[in-house]
Amino acid sequence: MIEIQALHKLPTFYPSQWEGRTPEGDVIHIRYRHGDLMVWIEDQTGQQRTVYTEDTGERDGFDMETETMKSRLASVCRFLDGGEDNRGLTEPDPSMSNE
């Protein structure tokens, strides 16, 4: 079971993305795009490894609510915070705008 703390949703419009940390200090990345939900861990040396993927079957899916994501990942992730922690968010990159 992966423990996640300091979870926050990234300020991008699409796809839905979250970041958090393990108690050991590794970064957890979660992304939902084109119906695929993926979790990967980036350790403190910068090495990344995918730990979970799920095809939700929703090919047009880009947006997922945080509570839905948590529910889908309940079998592999334990969320240590009660809610989202939005501290430390950066401003979105203007080049990523859909306008």
C-alpha positions as CSV (number, residue, x, y, z in Angstrom):
1,M,0.0,0.0,0.0
2,I,1.4,3.4,-1.0
3,E,0.9,6.1,1.6
4,I,0.3,9.6,0.2
5,Q,0.4,12.8,2.2
6,A,0.3,16.5,1.2
7,L,-1.9,15.7,-1.9
8,H,-2.7,18.6,-4.1
9,K,-4.3,19.0,-7.5
10,L,-2.1,20.7,-10.1
11,P,-3.5,23.9,-11.6
12,T,-3.7,22.6,-15.1
13,F,-7.0,22.6,-17.0
14,Y,-6.6,19.2,-18.6
15,P,-5.6,16.4,-17.9
16,S,-6.4,16.1,-14.2
17,Q,-3.2,15.8,-12.3
18,W,-2.2,15.5,-8.6
19,E,1.0,15.4,-6.7
20,G,1.8,14.3,-3.2
21,R,4.6,12.8,-1.1
22,T,5.3,9.5,0.6
23,P,6.3,9.7,4.3
24,E,9.9,8.9,3.0
25,G,9.9,12.1,0.9
26,D,9.4,10.6,-2.6
27,V,7.1,12.5,-5.0
28,I,3.8,10.8,-6.1
29,H,2.4,11.8,-9.5
30,I,-1.2,10.9,-10.4
31,R,-2.7,11.6,-13.9
32,Y,-6.0,11.0,-15.6
33,R,-6.0,11.4,-19.3
34,H,-7.8,9.8,-22.2
35,G,-9.5,7.4,-19.8
36,D,-6.2,6.2,-18.3
37,L,-5.4,6.7,-14.6
38,M,-1.7,6.4,-13.8
39,V,0.3,6.6,-10.6
40,W,4.1,6.9,-10.6
41,I,6.7,7.6,-7.9
42,E,9.8,9.7,-8.4
43,D,12.4,8.9,-5.7
44,Q,14.8,11.4,-4.3
45,T,17.4,10.6,-7.0
46,G,15.0,11.5,-9.8
47,Q,14.3,7.9,-10.8
48,Q,10.6,7.2,-11.7
49,R,8.6,4.0,-11.7
50,T,5.0,3.4,-12.6
51,V,3.2,1.7,-9.8
52,Y,-0.4,1.6,-11.1
53,T,-2.3,2.0,-14.3
54,E,-6.0,1.6,-15.0
55,D,-8.0,1.9,-18.3
56,T,-11.3,3.4,-17.2
57,G,-12.8,2.8,-20.6
58,E,-13.6,6.5,-21.0
59,R,-11.6,7.5,-24.1
60,D,-12.8,11.1,-24.0
61,G,-12.0,11.4,-20.2
62,F,-9.7,14.3,-19.2
63,D,-11.3,15.5,-16.0
64,M,-11.7,13.5,-12.8
65,E,-12.8,14.8,-9.4
66,T,-10.3,14.2,-6.5
67,E,-12.8,12.1,-4.5
68,T,-13.4,9.8,-7.6
69,M,-9.6,9.4,-8.0
70,K,-9.2,8.5,-4.4
71,S,-12.0,6.0,-4.6
72,R,-10.4,4.3,-7.7
73,L,-7.0,4.1,-6.0
74,A,-8.3,2.9,-2.6
75,S,-6.9,-0.6,-3.3
76,V,-3.3,0.6,-3.8
77,C,-3.1,4.0,-2.1
78,R,-3.7,5.2,1.5
79,F,-4.3,9.0,1.6
80,L,-3.0,10.3,4.9
81,D,-4.6,13.7,4.7
82,G,-8.3,14.3,5.1
83,G,-8.5,16.7,2.1
84,E,-6.4,18.4,-0.5
85,D,-3.4,20.4,0.5
86,N,-3.1,23.2,-1.9
87,R,0.1,24.7,-0.4
88,G,3.0,25.2,-2.8
89,L,1.0,25.3,-6.0
90,T,2.7,27.1,-8.9
91,E,0.9,29.2,-11.4
92,P,-0.1,27.4,-14.6
93,D,2.2,27.6,-17.6
94,P,0.4,30.1,-20.0
95,S,1.7,28.0,-23.0
96,M,-0.5,25.2,-21.8
97,S,-3.7,27.2,-22.2
98,N,-6.5,25.9,-24.3
99,E,-7.2,29.4,-25.7
